[in-house]
Amino acid sequence: MDEKVKSGKEILDDFFENIDKIENVDPEIAKMLNKLYKDDKLSDTNVKNELQTLRETDVDKD
């Protein structure tokens, strides 16, 4: 019974720190989500705005 139980924050910290290592996850999206989480700005609106920015950047590359 010496196992330490992780808090919800610790679980989320681990998840977002390692999100780029998950199979089939786009590295740019993982980086964006991690940054929003670290900046305490992970919200529906911010994710949508950042995804739109990534889309526009991707289209400009073509």
N, C-alpha and C positions, 0 to 999 in steps of 0.2 A: 504493500500500500504506500510505497514511497514515490509512486508516480505523481508528477505534478500535472494538474489539469490546466490546459491552456485556456486563457480568457478569450472571449470573442474577438477582442482587438488583436491579440496575438495571432489568432487563426487568420484574420484578415490581413495582418501585416505579412505573414508567411505567404499567403495566397498571392497577394499583389507583388511581392518581392520575387516570386518564382513563376509568375504568369507567363513569362516569355519562354519557359521551358516546357510548357504543356504542348503536346503534339497537336499539329495543325492550327496553332494560334498564330495569326498574322503578327509579325514582330513590331510593326508600326502601331497597330492597335494595342498590343500589350504594353508598349512603351507609353502610349497616350493614357491608357487606363491607370497604369502605375503612377504616372506624374499627377494625374487628377486626384488619385487617392492620397498621395503624399502631401499635396497642396491643400487637402481637405476640401476639395471642390468636386468630388464625385457625385454628380447629380444627373438626372435624366436630361435636363437642358444642356448642361456642359458636355455630356457625352455626345448628344446629337450634334451640337455645334462643332465639336472636334472631329467627329466622323465626316461631317460635311466638308470641313477643311481638308481632311485626308483625301476625300473623293476628288475635290477640286485640284489638289496637288497631283494626284494620280493622273487625272485627265490632262493636265498641263505637260506631263512627261511624254505623252503620246505625240 
